[in-house]
Amino acid sequence: MFRPQFSTALIVMWFAAGAVFGGIWYLATGHLPPLWARIAAPIVLFPVLTPLEAALARRDKRRGTVS
């Protein structure tokens, strides 16, 4: 059974998704995201990335790569 926790994979995915968010914002506006967007992005990304990480953990468990 998957136990939710702050794993290295979740943190890496969080930073990658934040970088993509910031990059898209910069390409669209030509400016870095404002403070409110930098604060809102992790809050919005957390409920999206947590199930994704759980699915990846279950997939690795089926493959036998996680002990």
C-alpha positions as protocol buffer text, in pm:
chain_id: "A"
residue {
  index: 1
  type: MET
  ca { x: 0 y: 0 z: 0 }
}
residue {
  index: 2
  type: PHE
  ca { x: 123 y: 349 z: -84 }
}
residue {
  index: 3
  type: ARG
  ca { x: 198 y: 571 z: 215 }
}
residue {
  index: 4
  type: PRO
  ca { x: 191 y: 941 z: 125 }
}
residue {
  index: 5
  type: GLN
  ca { x: 511 y: 1120 z: 220 }
}
residue {
  index: 6
  type: PHE
  ca { x: 745 y: 1382 z: 85 }
}
residue {
  index: 7
  type: SER
  ca { x: 972 y: 1162 z: -122 }
}
residue {
  index: 8
  type: THR
  ca { x: 1261 y: 1274 z: -337 }
}
residue {
  index: 9
  type: ALA
  ca { x: 1057 y: 1199 z: -650 }
}
residue {
  index: 10
  type: LEU
  ca { x: 772 y: 1424 z: -534 }
}
residue {
  index: 11
  type: ILE
  ca { x: 1010 y: 1710 z: -458 }
}
residue {
  index: 12
  type: VAL
  ca { x: 1183 y: 1676 z: -796 }
}
residue {
  index: 13
  type: MET
  ca { x: 847 y: 1664 z: -976 }
}
residue {
  index: 14
  type: TRP
  ca { x: 732 y: 1967 z: -777 }
}
residue {
  index: 15
  type: PHE
  ca { x: 1036 y: 2172 z: -879 }
}
residue {
  index: 16
  type: ALA
  ca { x: 1011 y: 2057 z: -1242 }
}
residue {
  index: 17
  type: ALA
  ca { x: 641 y: 2146 z: -1260 }
}
residue {
  index: 18
  type: GLY
  ca { x: 713 y: 2484 z: -1098 }
}
residue {
  index: 19
  type: ALA
  ca { x: 988 y: 2551 z: -1351 }
}
residue {
  index: 20
  type: VAL
  ca { x: 753 y: 2462 z: -1637 }
}
residue {
  index: 21
  type: PHE
  ca { x: 484 y: 2689 z: -1488 }
}
residue {
  index: 22
  type: GLY
  ca { x: 732 y: 2976 z: -1456 }
}
residue {
  index: 23
  type: GLY
  ca { x: 865 y: 2917 z: -1806 }
}
residue {
  index: 24
  type: ILE
  ca { x: 520 y: 2922 z: -1961 }
}
residue {
  index: 25
  type: TRP
  ca { x: 434 y: 3238 z: -1768 }
}
residue {
  index: 26
  type: TYR
  ca { x: 759 y: 3403 z: -1884 }
}
residue {
  index: 27
  type: LEU
  ca { x: 704 y: 3304 z: -2247 }
}
residue {
  index: 28
  type: ALA
  ca { x: 345 y: 3428 z: -2239 }
}
residue {
  index: 29
  type: THR
  ca { x: 406 y: 3762 z: -2065 }
}
residue {
  index: 30
  type: GLY
  ca { x: 777 y: 3838 z: -2097 }
}
residue {
  index: 31
  type: HIS
  ca { x: 801 y: 3884 z: -1719 }
}
residue {
  index: 32
  type: LEU
  ca { x: 869 y: 3654 z: -1428 }
}
residue {
  index: 33
  type: PRO
  ca { x: 558 y: 3536 z: -1240 }
}
residue {
  index: 34
  type: PRO
  ca { x: 434 y: 3777 z: -970 }
}
residue {
  index: 35
  type: LEU
  ca { x: 450 y: 3683 z: -604 }
}
residue {
  index: 36
  type: TRP
  ca { x: 86 y: 3570 z: -587 }
}
residue {
  index: 37
  type: ALA
  ca { x: 145 y: 3323 z: -873 }
}
residue {
  index: 38
  type: ARG
  ca { x: 462 y: 3189 z: -711 }
}
residue {
  index: 39
  type: ILE
  ca { x: 268 y: 3126 z: -389 }
}
residue {
  index: 40
  type: ALA
  ca { x: -37 y: 2976 z: -567 }
}
residue {
  index: 41
  type: ALA
  ca { x: 158 y: 2742 z: -797 }
}
residue {
  index: 42
  type: PRO
  ca { x: 276 y: 2494 z: -528 }
}
residue {
  index: 43
  type: ILE
  ca { x: -70 y: 2494 z: -369 }
}
residue {
  index: 44
  type: VAL
  ca { x: -229 y: 2406 z: -705 }
}
residue {
  index: 45
  type: LEU
  ca { x: 44 y: 2157 z: -801 }
}
residue {
  index: 46
  type: PHE
  ca { x: 34 y: 1956 z: -476 }
}
residue {
  index: 47
  type: PRO
  ca { x: -304 y: 1784 z: -533 }
}
residue {
  index: 48
  type: VAL
  ca { x: -203 y: 1716 z: -893 }
}
residue {
  index: 49
  type: LEU
  ca { x: 143 y: 1575 z: -825 }
}
residue {
  index: 50
  type: THR
  ca { x: 61 y: 1363 z: -518 }
}
residue {
  index: 51
  type: PRO
  ca { x: -162 y: 1114 z: -710 }
}
residue {
  index: 52
  type: LEU
  ca { x: 92 y: 1111 z: -993 }
}
residue {
  index: 53
  type: GLU
  ca { x: 367 y: 1015 z: -751 }
}
residue {
  index: 54
  type: ALA
  ca { x: 143 y: 747 z: -597 }
}
residue {
  index: 55
  type: ALA
  ca { x: 78 y: 600 z: -941 }
}
residue {
  index: 56
  type: LEU
  ca { x: 450 y: 594 z: -1017 }
}
residue {
  index: 57
  type: ALA
  ca { x: 520 y: 426 z: -682 }
}
residue {
  index: 58
  type: ARG
  ca { x: 258 y: 158 z: -752 }
}
residue {
  index: 59
  type: ARG
  ca { x: 403 y: 101 z: -1099 }
}
residue {
  index: 60
  type: ASP
  ca { x: 754 y: 62 z: -959 }
}
residue {
  index: 61
  type: LYS
  ca { x: 623 y: -173 z: -690 }
}
residue {
  index: 62
  type: ARG
  ca { x: 463 y: -396 z: -957 }
}
residue {
  index: 63
  type: ARG
  ca { x: 786 y: -399 z: -1154 }
}
residue {
  index: 64
  type: GLY
  ca { x: 981 y: -491 z: -844 }
}
residue {
  index: 65
  type: THR
  ca { x: 1221 y: -196 z: -856 }
}
residue {
  index: 66
  type: VAL
  ca { x: 1119 y: -65 z: -514 }
}
residue {
  index: 67
  type: SER
  ca { x: 1185 y: -278 z: -209 }
}
